[in-house]
Structure formats: structure tokens, C-alpha cells
């Protein structure tokens, strides 16, 4: 399937390619003995496939890509009574085969420890086990994490139906990881001044070029940097006794734990590349770091030599930082992530940001993956993973040395006005030298947006030293106002901001007006090569935003809208005149919506009824005239099976049957801020 991509435009060529694939499959499946002709053919075919694999994935490691395929989760939302459960195909599984589930309450003012404790005691089915219990009374998160099967989480919801609000977030945990391309260096710890091997530091204190010097206006003294990663080798001499074991998330069968400051085995970096130690060194190392006097805290949420974990562990780590209110001002450096979006992680990042703790996230290293919705692994877009797609996080892309070019591996945004922008700024990420976990004095050179991220975390520590009581919005605005404008070559739709640690501000050049919001050539190929309807399927949404923005109704109302200047306050603009909705192909004609009288509640929007009709297909969408840039809450009633899901996609309301072959009920949906689907 990977060979049958959009680059093979002619149907005859695709047929020939398919025949070749079938012949290759026959060769690979042929039983043979050494020396037989068929064995030679199979070996040659394996070699050809290996070369083709490396070419198509642009040097992404084969094992890493297979891991990506296993965890590239398709999200499925199941309506269970009044609550929605987000499940993931190939989501995170514990070693004992159980799934992890998170329950979080968005309205923290209505949550206390009595409620979270009830969720893990009175409501807990006997087959489930408790991974994590938040304590909102102690500044913790209003979240719990449980382990069990899908039937168990449904019983949990039934047992706590009287206290669990309708808007509770209930989702299966994702897998989180650190997939990096790495380059090693045998260089030992060096003395100042900064040399060419530390080009990243040298670059961010200059508006252009390098001068073999790093002279920031501060050191980050009094600031706390929480490195959420694989752990830290806190005994490394570059940390100067400023690195502290802090927290280990749960990872079956081991429970979570707060570390004793003197316990060097707790939150220890066991990753084969020393990922967490390297990131900590860039953020706050004495030689390798940006904020050379900041304190560094090892928050271990990724485990083993490969650095694997779950979104449950990430939420636990966020809870730890939330509880440690005495360790302020603070910033979280999170060089981790994985495919798929998480409402629970978004909620926790938003809570910390509101409390004054910014979260800095890596954009991802899949920029060379195929721009192909069926490629099977990571997608190249920064907006398709977590935490990099969370709007309140500071998401960082990487640049290469000397050229200031966006690194080829760095995930990217799109210039199409129909697509969102998730990257906030860029920082050095290629050939970054920092501390290693191999011993207490060594160093290693590594590539990745993971390496760019701690540059920004360290820079925020400098800003917090300068303004310890600054709010998250104030610090972020200052960070972006001082960033060097228009220095990054080929930013691919992202704000052209390059990290700068000086205290002077820079003005952006006048930007050309964006092009029209339109479809690309690949949009026209969808119907030719796909059996799925166009503009449907939540897992393909960002691809449609890039390539089918006009057809799928993702174009901004009133014409193309450029990305706003993040250093300037928002400017109010008059509402654009109403436009005719772009029709979306559907199997049956869509009836005209019947307006209802506005609700009597002051300030509430009017509603209109959308008749979706009946269908024998597993999924159906109709154009409801929704705003594609607006969030809608979906509710369902009279669905006794609890197996259908409803979601909005562009201007459409979509309904699908999660388990059965099809559905034939009629349904009606008020298509405004809250969408209610009735299967009666």
C-alpha cells in the first residue's frame, strides 16, 4: 500500500505497481532451501523492498516506523448513556494486556478530592485497578487513571453516573515516545568559550550568524525547569548539583512515586541515547545549557532503552508539577509525543498554563514521512500529535546549522489557509551537543525537535528570572516579540520566528497576502484511489484541511486569513457577509434545515434541525452549515446500544455505527454549539 501512493498518478502505472507487489509477495512467501532459484529471487526482492522502504520513509528507522504503525491510533468515540468514551485502535496496552483509562473533569471548581476518591473506590469495578488518583484539594488535577477492559470502564461510569458530569473526559491512554534521529559524538566536556560544536547556543544570542560566543542576559537563577522525559543522570558534572530526581510515573507493574532528592536510582535515565539527560543539559547545563543557573527536575514518564510510556504517565507528571506550587516560577520541557489527540492531556496543559507554568513541546520528527493519509506511520504534520497540537503549549520546530533552514525531519504546518498552524517558533535542533547518560563527564550530539525544545525551555527560564511573577501570556508574548523574525528558510506555513535570548525586540517584515484557499491536485486523486467518501473520517481531517480545504468546507469565511502576528494583540474585525455553503457530496439529498424558535435562555444560540435520514452504510455525513473553525459539543439520546458515535467534520454532522455493519435509524440534530442526535 505504501508503494501505491499519490506519486503514481496514472491508473495503468498503479495497476502495474500492484502486479509487481503481488509478484513480490509470491516471492517472499515461497518456501525454499538455500541455493534454490526462488530463494535467490526472494533475497533479491527483500533487498529491493528494504531499499524502497528506506527511500519512501526518507531514512526513518524501520523498527520505529513499525512502532508508529502499531500506535497510529484510529480514535473511536462511543456514546454510553450520557457520556462519551474515547477509545483507540492500537492504543496503549499494559504488559498484562489491560488498557489504561483516564477520567478528567473539565470544571475543576466543581471537583474535590472526595469526588476523585469515590471514582477509585465506591465506583470501581472489581476487575479494574487504580493507576492514579488526583487530589484537587492539594492543587492536583481532577483526574483519575484506571486499568481494565472496555466493559470495565462502562461499569465504572454506570456506578458513578450520579456524580459524573456529562462533560467528563473519558478516554483510553495513548502511547507516548521519543522517536529521534541521533548522531553521536565522542567529545568530552570542554571549557569556554563556545566553539562551533555548540552552534545552537551561539545562534540564539545573535540576530544572524554566529560569533563563537554565548552571552545571554541572565542565567535562570531561581527558576525551576521540569524535564518531562526519560529521566536525568543527575550526577553529571555539567549540572553542577542543580539536577534533582523528582518523580516517576506509573509503568506497569511499578506504581508512580515522588522521588527522594538523594535517591539517584529514582527517575534515572535508562534510555539508550540518554534522551532526557541530553535535553536537560541543553535547557540548563553549565556548559551546554541556556539557563546555566536554573534548577532541573527529572520527571520520568518514559521508560526502557527505547523511551516508551503512556499519556497516563504524562498526566501524572503534569499533576506532580501542578502540586509543587512552592517550586515557582517554573517551566515544563516536554520533548515527547505521539500520534493522536488527547483531551485529557489538553486539559492538564491548559490548567498548568493558566497557573503560570508554560509547557514547551516538540513539533515531532516525521517531517520526511509521506504526505499520504494511508502511509501507515507518523504523519508529517505538527497538528496531528500530542502535546504538539495543544494550542496553549509552545510547540517548537527545528532548524539546521549555518543555513537556518527548517530541518527536513521537523514536522510542519501548511500554507493553505484552511489548515491550522501548530508550531509557535523554531530553534536549533540539528547536531546539538549536550550531556550524556553514559558517564558523568561525556557528551553526545543528537538531532531532533526534541533538541530544539529545551533551547526554548531555557529561554523561558531566562524570562522568568527577569519577570518572576509574569503570567504565561506575558512570558509567551515577550518570547515571541523578541524572537528574530523572517530568519527561518522555508517555514512551511508556521510563524517565522527564530528563538532569541537577547532583550531587544525585532520587527517582522511585511508579509505578502496569502494565496486563495483552494484544493490541491491530491484532493482530486482521492476519489480515484480511495474507497472511502471524501471529507469523512476524523483521522484524515488535517490531510483534508491541506488538500481539500475548499471542497470540505475548511476555508475561512470571508476569504483567506493569514496567521496572526503572535507578538501583537488581537485586532477585532467586522463579521464577514454570509456565504453560500460549499456542497459536500452525500449518498442522498440533504433536506432543507427547519429553523426552530430560539431558546428562551438569555444569550443562548438559536437551533436548526438537520434531517439526516436513514442509511445502510456504516457512516453518513450531511452538510449542516457548521463553522469548521468552531468547536461543537455532541450529545446523543435514545441510543440504547451506546455504540454509535457522532462528530462534526468541517461543515458536516457525521454519524457512524461503531460495531454493527450499518444503521437504519433516522436522526435529527440541532446544529449549533450543542448538537443533539436523537435515534428514536
NUDRENMAR-42099 format. One line per 8 residues: number of its first residue (from 1); their letters; for each residue x, y, z of C-alpha. Coordinates in nm, 3 decimals. Example, Ala and Ser with C-alpha at 12.3 -4.5 7.8 and 13.67 -1.06 7.14 Angstrom:
BEGIN
1) as) 1.230,-0.450,0.780  1.367,-0.106,0.714 .
This chain:
BEGIN
1) xxxxxxxx) 0.000,0.000,0.000  0.289,0.233,0.065  0.402,0.190,-0.295  0.054,0.279,-0.418  0.085,0.644,-0.324  -0.024,0.964,-0.493  0.303,0.999,-0.684  0.185,0.723,-0.919 .
9) xxxxxxxx) -0.079,0.930,-1.091  -0.172,0.717,-1.391  -0.412,0.425,-1.327  -0.213,0.195,-1.557  0.102,0.264,-1.361  -0.080,0.182,-1.039  -0.206,-0.145,-1.187  0.148,-0.238,-1.292 .
17) xxxxxxxx) 0.272,-0.149,-0.945  0.004,-0.368,-0.788  0.106,-0.659,-1.012  0.467,-0.608,-0.904  0.359,-0.614,-0.540  0.172,-0.941,-0.596  0.478,-1.096,-0.762  0.695,-0.975,-0.476 .
25) xxxxxxxx) 0.452,-1.125,-0.226  0.465,-1.457,-0.406  0.843,-1.448,-0.399  0.856,-1.365,-0.030  0.605,-1.637,0.062  0.774,-1.908,-0.146  0.920,-2.180,0.071  1.276,-2.251,-0.038 .
33) xxxxxxxx) 1.605,-2.409,0.053  1.941,-2.229,0.031  2.072,-2.226,-0.324  1.731,-2.258,-0.490  1.647,-2.003,-0.761  1.333,-1.895,-0.578  1.542,-1.825,-0.267  1.774,-1.603,-0.467 .
41) xxxxxxxx) 1.474,-1.418,-0.602  1.326,-1.380,-0.254  1.654,-1.248,-0.114  1.688,-1.002,-0.403  1.327,-0.893,-0.353  1.384,-0.839,0.018  1.682,-0.620,-0.067  1.478,-0.421,-0.319 .
49) xxxxxxxx) 1.197,-0.376,-0.070  1.439,-0.268,0.201  1.587,-0.005,-0.031  1.241,0.111,-0.134  1.135,0.127,0.230  1.430,0.347,0.321  1.366,0.572,0.024  0.993,0.613,0.085 .
57) xxxxxxxx) 1.037,0.687,0.454  1.333,0.918,0.400  1.566,0.731,0.634  1.313,0.685,0.915  1.421,0.379,1.109  1.227,0.066,1.006  1.163,-0.051,1.358  1.050,0.297,1.458 .
65) xxxxxxxx) 0.810,0.306,1.164  0.662,-0.031,1.262  0.612,0.102,1.612  0.441,0.406,1.462  0.206,0.182,1.265  0.115,-0.009,1.579  0.034,0.308,1.776  -0.108,0.525,1.497 .
73) xxxxxxxx) -0.441,0.501,1.667  -0.774,0.549,1.499  -0.991,0.725,1.752  -1.341,0.596,1.808  -1.594,0.776,2.029  -1.859,0.556,2.188  -2.174,0.706,2.336  -2.251,0.533,2.664 .
81) xxxxxxxx) -2.564,0.681,2.815  -2.494,1.049,2.877  -2.117,1.008,2.847  -1.874,0.970,2.560  -1.584,0.724,2.578  -1.287,0.780,2.350  -1.128,0.450,2.251  -0.820,0.398,2.034 .
89) xxxxxxxx) -0.744,0.119,1.796  -0.396,0.002,1.899  -0.390,0.239,2.197  -0.157,0.185,2.491  -0.167,-0.161,2.649  -0.002,-0.256,2.976  0.222,-0.559,3.000  -0.072,-0.756,3.144 .
97) xxxxxxxx) -0.288,-0.675,2.841  -0.514,-0.426,3.018  -0.596,-0.085,2.873  -0.544,0.235,3.068  -0.835,0.476,3.100  -0.836,0.837,3.217  -1.133,1.022,3.363  -1.090,1.400,3.396 .
105) xxxxxxxx) -1.339,1.672,3.486  -1.304,1.998,3.290  -1.478,2.205,3.559  -1.218,2.189,3.836  -1.420,2.429,4.054  -1.682,2.155,4.085  -1.431,1.886,4.174  -1.273,1.795,4.505 .
113) xxxxxxxx) -1.078,1.502,4.643  -1.397,1.339,4.770  -1.512,1.302,4.411  -1.186,1.166,4.269  -1.159,0.929,4.565  -1.510,0.800,4.502  -1.417,0.729,4.140  -1.135,0.497,4.254 .
121) xxxxxxxx) -1.319,0.333,4.546  -1.700,0.318,4.554  -1.740,0.319,4.176  -1.450,0.089,4.091  -1.548,-0.249,3.938  -1.363,-0.541,4.099  -1.175,-0.620,3.775  -1.020,-0.271,3.749 .
129) xxxxxxxx) -0.707,-0.142,3.920  -0.612,0.216,4.009  -0.315,0.376,3.834  -0.352,0.732,3.954  -0.574,0.941,4.181  -0.559,1.318,4.152  -0.615,1.537,4.456  -0.765,1.875,4.359 .
137) xxxxxxxx) -0.762,1.982,4.726  -0.380,1.968,4.710  -0.356,2.166,4.381  -0.358,1.838,4.188  -0.556,1.755,3.878  -0.918,1.647,3.879  -0.828,1.322,3.704  -0.800,0.953,3.780 .
145) xxxxxxxx) -0.647,0.671,3.578  -0.772,0.313,3.584  -0.666,-0.011,3.417  -0.914,-0.256,3.272  -1.113,-0.352,2.967  -1.376,-0.153,2.781  -1.658,-0.332,2.961  -1.497,-0.235,3.293 .
153) xxxxxxxx) -1.485,0.138,3.217  -1.852,0.125,3.119  -1.936,-0.030,3.456  -1.727,0.238,3.625  -1.934,0.506,3.451  -2.260,0.332,3.543  -2.153,0.306,3.907  -2.071,0.678,3.926 .
161) xxxxxxxx) -2.343,0.813,3.698  -2.491,1.022,3.981  -2.169,1.222,4.036  -2.000,1.212,3.696  -2.090,1.522,3.489  -2.187,1.490,3.124  -1.876,1.676,3.007  -1.636,1.438,3.184 .
169) xxxxxxxx) -1.341,1.338,2.965  -1.319,0.958,2.947  -1.051,0.827,2.716  -0.815,0.540,2.659  -0.448,0.621,2.705  -0.218,0.670,2.403  0.139,0.554,2.367  0.399,0.828,2.412 .
177) xxxxxxxx) 0.759,0.806,2.292  1.079,0.980,2.186  1.140,0.884,1.821  1.460,1.069,1.732  1.727,1.053,1.465  2.058,1.053,1.651  2.422,1.133,1.582  2.683,1.051,1.838 .
185) xxxxxxxx) 2.994,1.244,1.941  3.287,1.126,2.150  3.379,1.478,2.254  3.438,1.522,2.627  3.337,1.820,2.840  3.513,2.131,2.709  3.595,2.470,2.850  3.456,2.803,2.736 .
193) xxxxxxxx) 3.449,2.993,2.504  3.170,2.845,2.294  3.305,2.659,1.992  3.138,2.551,1.669  3.013,2.228,1.829  2.780,2.443,2.044  2.640,2.633,1.749  2.286,2.620,1.890 .
201) xxxxxxxx) 2.371,2.841,2.188  2.579,3.068,1.967  2.292,3.111,1.721  2.019,3.214,1.967  2.202,3.513,2.115  2.263,3.669,1.773  2.019,3.810,1.521  2.215,3.649,1.239 .
209) xxxxxxxx) 2.511,3.417,1.202  2.744,3.311,1.482  3.033,3.477,1.664  3.171,3.190,1.878  3.018,3.343,2.189  2.711,3.285,2.404  2.633,3.580,2.630  2.271,3.569,2.746 .
217) xxxxxxxx) 2.138,3.850,2.968  2.064,3.611,3.254  2.128,3.263,3.394  1.782,3.146,3.501  1.867,3.172,3.871  1.567,3.094,4.092  1.373,2.925,3.811  1.265,2.558,3.809 .
225) xxxxxxxx) 1.276,2.357,3.484  1.080,2.031,3.492  1.222,1.797,3.226  0.943,1.553,3.138  1.132,1.278,2.961  1.327,0.953,3.015  1.483,1.076,3.339  1.813,1.256,3.406 .
233) xxxxxxxx) 2.159,1.137,3.507  2.162,1.395,3.785  2.522,1.314,3.882  2.659,1.452,3.552  2.912,1.726,3.624  2.753,1.967,3.376  2.455,2.005,3.610  2.667,2.131,3.900 .
241) xxxxxxxx) 2.443,1.966,4.164  2.141,2.155,4.027  1.965,1.844,3.887  1.724,1.669,4.122  1.537,1.333,4.099  1.174,1.439,4.125  0.908,1.195,4.001  0.850,0.862,3.829 .
249) xxxxxxxx) 0.517,0.796,3.658  0.345,0.460,3.685  0.454,0.198,3.434  0.311,-0.146,3.500  0.390,-0.316,3.730  0.563,-0.023,3.904  0.345,0.247,4.066  0.412,0.620,4.042 .
257) xxxxxxxx) 0.634,0.774,4.310  0.771,1.106,4.427  1.149,1.073,4.447  1.366,1.146,4.748  1.614,1.419,4.641  1.909,1.194,4.730  1.780,0.879,4.556  1.989,0.861,4.238 .
265) xxxxxxxx) 1.806,0.548,4.120  1.471,0.727,4.110  1.391,0.896,3.776  1.722,0.760,3.644  1.782,0.795,3.269  1.800,0.444,3.121  1.732,0.543,2.761  1.985,0.403,2.514 .
273) xxxxxxxx) 2.064,0.753,2.390  2.030,0.941,2.718  1.746,1.147,2.574  1.631,1.309,2.899  1.985,1.387,3.015  2.065,1.544,2.680  1.754,1.763,2.688  1.823,1.868,3.047 .
281) xxxxxxxx) 2.178,1.966,2.951  2.053,2.191,2.670  1.795,2.357,2.893  2.017,2.423,3.195  2.363,2.266,3.177  2.662,2.469,3.296  2.837,2.433,2.960  2.572,2.302,2.723 .
289) xxxxxxxx) 2.269,2.488,2.858  2.079,2.810,2.800  1.980,2.878,3.164  2.302,2.787,3.344  2.178,2.853,3.699  1.825,2.711,3.681  1.730,2.405,3.881  1.647,2.092,3.680 .
297) xxxxxxxx) 1.391,1.832,3.790  1.380,1.481,3.646  1.014,1.392,3.578  1.038,1.044,3.431  0.739,0.948,3.217  0.919,0.739,2.951  1.082,0.406,3.028  1.326,0.148,2.899 .
305) xxxxxxxx) 1.604,0.179,2.646  1.358,0.294,2.377  1.179,0.554,2.586  0.817,0.438,2.586  0.530,0.546,2.805  0.162,0.639,2.804  -0.045,0.954,2.814  -0.149,0.843,3.163 .
313) xxxxxxxx) 0.213,0.886,3.273  0.225,1.230,3.111  -0.086,1.337,3.301  0.067,1.202,3.624  0.381,1.406,3.557  0.173,1.718,3.494  -0.011,1.652,3.820  0.322,1.638,4.005 .
321) xxxxxxxx) 0.423,1.978,3.871  0.078,2.117,3.948  0.109,2.003,4.312  0.457,2.152,4.365  0.339,2.512,4.394  0.643,2.604,4.606  0.866,2.539,4.303  0.781,2.854,4.114 .
329) xxxxxxxx) 0.842,3.021,3.875  0.859,2.712,3.657  0.850,2.581,3.301  0.796,2.228,3.167  1.020,2.095,2.889  0.838,1.808,2.715  1.041,1.657,2.430  0.798,1.371,2.375 .
337) xxxxxxxx) 0.475,1.287,2.199  0.292,1.050,1.972  0.022,1.037,1.709  -0.334,1.119,1.803  -0.504,1.388,2.011  -0.584,1.368,2.381  -0.849,1.577,2.554  -0.711,1.476,2.896 .
345) xxxxxxxx) -0.360,1.596,2.814  -0.501,1.915,2.663  -0.695,1.979,2.983  -0.385,1.933,3.201  -0.165,2.155,2.981  -0.434,2.425,2.987  -0.457,2.405,3.367  -0.082,2.443,3.414 .
353) xxxxxxxx) -0.065,2.727,3.162  -0.344,2.909,3.345  -0.147,2.862,3.668  0.160,3.031,3.514  0.357,2.721,3.410  0.423,2.712,3.035  0.464,2.376,2.862  0.717,2.359,2.576 .
361) xxxxxxxx) 0.662,2.073,2.331  0.849,1.926,2.034  0.685,1.956,1.692  0.780,1.599,1.602  1.036,1.437,1.374  0.816,1.294,1.099  0.860,1.579,0.854  1.001,1.340,0.592 .
369) xxxxxxxx) 0.710,1.096,0.621  0.482,1.070,0.321  0.212,1.334,0.283  -0.023,1.046,0.227  -0.318,0.957,0.451  -0.254,0.583,0.405  0.121,0.583,0.469  0.061,0.386,0.790 .
377) xxxxxxxx) 0.308,0.557,1.023  0.353,0.903,1.166  0.213,1.189,0.962  0.440,1.483,0.869  0.210,1.747,1.016  0.271,1.911,1.353  -0.104,1.927,1.420  -0.164,1.551,1.436 .
385) xxxxxxxx) 0.012,1.463,1.762  0.004,1.543,2.132  0.120,1.755,2.309  0.248,1.941,1.999  -0.106,2.013,1.871  -0.227,2.163,2.201  -0.280,2.537,2.136  -0.168,2.650,2.483 .
393) xxxxxxxx) 0.165,2.463,2.454  0.469,2.633,2.296  0.545,2.398,2.005  0.896,2.413,1.864  1.026,2.321,1.519  1.396,2.264,1.440  1.646,2.438,1.212  1.976,2.321,1.066 .
401) xxxxxxxx) 2.316,2.481,1.137  2.460,2.755,0.912  2.160,2.771,0.677  1.874,2.843,0.923  1.670,2.607,0.707  1.380,2.424,0.867  1.521,2.077,0.932  1.396,1.815,0.689 .
409) xxxxxxxx) 1.283,1.587,0.974  1.091,1.865,1.155  0.713,1.829,1.129  0.547,2.116,0.950  0.235,2.326,0.913  0.067,2.411,0.583  0.041,2.737,0.390  -0.316,2.652,0.291 .
417) xxxxxxxx) -0.550,2.894,0.477  -0.780,2.601,0.552  -0.518,2.438,0.777  -0.434,2.528,1.135  -0.085,2.629,1.245  0.050,2.442,1.549  0.421,2.539,1.550  0.491,2.855,1.754 .
425) xxxxxxxx) 0.858,2.909,1.676  1.187,2.749,1.572  1.517,2.678,1.749  1.841,2.491,1.669  1.781,2.115,1.659  2.044,1.952,1.436  2.388,1.842,1.562  2.318,1.963,1.915 .
433) xxxxxxxx) 2.589,1.868,2.163  2.487,1.808,2.524  2.538,1.581,2.825  2.508,1.203,2.801  2.383,0.944,3.049  2.677,0.712,2.973  2.900,0.867,3.239  2.937,1.182,3.447 .
441) xxxxxxxx) 3.153,1.383,3.205  3.072,1.276,2.849  2.867,1.436,2.574  2.672,1.332,2.268  2.544,1.504,1.956  2.179,1.447,1.865  1.927,1.568,1.608  1.558,1.635,1.654 .
449) xxxxxxxx) 1.285,1.875,1.752  1.345,1.725,2.096  1.678,1.908,2.090  1.517,2.235,1.977  1.259,2.224,2.257  1.494,2.266,2.559  1.655,2.570,2.392  1.314,2.739,2.424 .
457) xxxxxxxx) 1.255,2.599,2.775  1.586,2.750,2.885  1.499,3.081,2.719  1.168,3.091,2.909  1.366,3.032,3.230  1.565,3.347,3.148  1.241,3.541,3.101  1.104,3.408,3.431 .
465) xxxxxxxx) 1.423,3.519,3.604  1.367,3.863,3.456  0.995,3.867,3.544  0.927,3.602,3.814  0.560,3.696,3.853  0.485,3.717,3.483  0.177,3.531,3.362  0.200,3.266,3.093 .
473) xxxxxxxx) 0.054,3.502,2.835  0.301,3.778,2.927  0.600,3.544,2.905  0.484,3.395,2.577  0.423,3.739,2.424  0.769,3.859,2.529  0.930,3.539,2.398  0.772,3.591,2.056 .
481) xxxxxxxx) 0.820,3.967,2.045  1.194,3.925,2.097  1.229,3.633,1.854  1.415,3.701,1.530  1.163,3.750,1.251  1.183,3.607,0.899  1.513,3.424,0.958  1.391,3.066,0.902 .
489) xxxxxxxx) 1.408,2.947,0.544  1.104,2.754,0.425  0.891,2.764,0.744  0.605,2.590,0.555  0.317,2.793,0.693  0.447,2.829,1.050  0.514,3.168,1.212  0.865,3.270,1.100 .
497) xxxxxxxx) 1.006,3.320,1.449  1.356,3.206,1.549  1.443,3.188,1.919  1.647,3.483,2.050  1.752,3.532,2.414  1.852,3.899,2.394  1.623,4.161,2.544  1.567,4.374,2.236 .
505) xxxxxxxx) 1.263,4.320,2.016  1.250,4.266,1.642  1.001,4.376,1.378  0.868,4.141,1.117  0.884,4.228,0.751  0.563,4.296,0.564  0.412,3.965,0.468  0.258,3.901,0.127 .
513) xxxxxxxx) -0.112,3.831,0.123  -0.184,3.458,0.144  -0.300,3.279,-0.165  -0.657,3.173,-0.220  -0.799,2.891,-0.013  -0.829,2.610,-0.262  -0.785,2.240,-0.319  -0.459,2.084,-0.427 .
521) xxxxxxxx) -0.416,1.827,-0.702  -0.408,1.548,-0.446  -0.767,1.623,-0.346  -0.883,1.524,-0.693  -0.700,1.194,-0.665  -0.890,1.090,-0.351  -1.194,0.957,-0.537  -0.969,0.777,-0.785 .
529) xxxxxxxx) -0.769,0.584,-0.529  -0.987,0.568,-0.217  -1.292,0.361,-0.140  -1.384,0.598,0.147  -1.606,0.904,0.091  -1.425,1.235,0.061  -1.432,1.475,0.358  -1.521,1.197,0.604 .
537) xxxxxxxx) -1.313,1.025,0.870  -1.172,1.218,1.163  -0.828,1.059,1.123  -0.796,1.223,0.778  -0.913,1.571,0.883  -0.580,1.751,0.870  -0.499,1.599,0.532  -0.833,1.729,0.404 .
545) xxxxxxxx) -0.758,2.070,0.553  -0.440,2.086,0.347  -0.555,1.930,0.021  -0.937,1.960,0.011  -0.998,2.277,0.211  -1.243,2.424,-0.041  -1.435,2.105,-0.115  -1.461,2.003,0.251 .
553) xxxxxxxx) -1.559,2.348,0.377  -1.245,2.434,0.574  -1.178,2.769,0.405  -1.210,3.065,0.645  -1.525,3.267,0.599  -1.473,3.590,0.410  -1.167,3.470,0.219  -0.809,3.376,0.314 .
561) xxxxxxxx) -0.694,3.480,0.660  -0.319,3.493,0.728  -0.173,3.358,1.050  -0.191,3.647,1.301  0.127,3.809,1.425  0.173,3.633,1.763  0.359,3.935,1.905  0.066,4.174,1.859 .
569) xxxxxxxx) -0.265,4.193,2.044  -0.566,4.061,1.854  -0.749,4.311,1.636  -1.126,4.289,1.611  -1.258,4.272,1.258  -1.615,4.310,1.131  -1.801,3.990,1.068  -1.783,3.880,0.704 .
577) xxxxxxxx) -2.104,3.868,0.499  -2.275,3.531,0.490  -2.163,3.300,0.214  -2.326,3.010,0.041  -2.217,2.680,0.195  -1.995,2.462,-0.024  -2.194,2.148,-0.110  -2.046,1.820,0.002 .
585) xxxxxxxx) -2.119,1.500,-0.192  -2.355,1.270,0.000  -2.529,0.947,-0.093  -2.874,1.108,-0.062  -3.014,1.454,-0.096  -2.998,1.668,0.217  -3.331,1.819,0.319  -3.353,2.186,0.397 .
593) xxxxxxxx) -3.295,2.257,0.767  -3.610,2.356,0.954  -3.538,2.650,1.188  -3.660,2.627,1.544  -3.758,2.915,1.763  -3.464,3.048,1.963  -3.434,2.913,2.315  -3.558,3.132,2.594 .
601) xxxxxxxx) -3.232,3.127,2.788  -3.061,3.468,2.755  -2.759,3.459,2.526  -2.817,3.106,2.403  -2.794,3.049,2.026  -3.088,2.951,1.809  -3.107,2.596,1.680  -3.188,2.435,1.350 .
609) xxxxxxxx) -3.292,2.078,1.290  -3.097,1.870,1.038  -3.274,1.565,0.897  -3.006,1.307,0.823  -3.247,1.036,0.716  -3.169,0.666,0.703  -2.874,0.473,0.571  -2.748,0.118,0.544 .
617) xxxxxxxx) -2.388,0.239,0.529  -2.161,0.230,0.837  -2.110,0.609,0.821  -2.301,0.908,0.685  -2.235,1.283,0.685  -2.458,1.573,0.583  -2.379,1.940,0.532  -2.519,2.123,0.836 .
625) xxxxxxxx) -2.360,2.459,0.759  -2.136,2.444,1.066  -1.840,2.674,1.123  -1.535,2.449,1.056  -1.321,2.655,1.295  -1.564,2.625,1.587  -1.584,2.351,1.849  -1.920,2.177,1.891 .
633) xxxxxxxx) -2.027,1.955,2.177  -2.213,1.647,2.062  -2.474,1.468,2.269  -2.692,1.168,2.189  -3.018,1.037,2.332  -3.224,0.721,2.282  -2.926,0.515,2.169  -2.975,0.207,2.380 .
641) xxxxxxxx) -2.683,0.023,2.223  -2.439,0.301,2.310  -2.236,0.205,2.007  -2.293,0.494,1.768  -2.073,0.798,1.752  -2.149,1.148,1.629  -1.894,1.409,1.540  -1.857,1.728,1.339 .
649) xxxxxxxx) -1.629,1.741,1.038  -1.588,2.075,0.862  -1.942,2.195,0.794  -2.088,1.848,0.839  -2.254,1.639,1.107  -2.149,1.275,1.082  -2.289,0.961,1.241  -2.134,0.616,1.236 .
657) xxxxxxxx) -2.200,0.276,1.383  -1.900,0.154,1.581  -1.965,-0.218,1.577  -2.258,-0.321,1.358  -2.243,-0.344,0.981  -2.477,-0.048,0.940  -2.757,0.154,1.090  -3.101,0.238,0.956 .
665) xxxxxxxx) -3.250,0.469,1.219  -3.347,0.825,1.143  -3.189,1.101,1.347  -3.222,1.473,1.392  -2.956,1.716,1.510  -2.973,2.075,1.629  -2.660,2.206,1.457  -2.533,2.488,1.674 .
673) xxxxxxxx) -2.296,2.493,1.972  -2.451,2.176,2.111  -2.551,1.903,1.868  -2.807,1.655,1.999  -2.872,1.341,1.799  -3.197,1.151,1.851  -3.215,0.791,1.726  -3.577,0.748,1.839 .
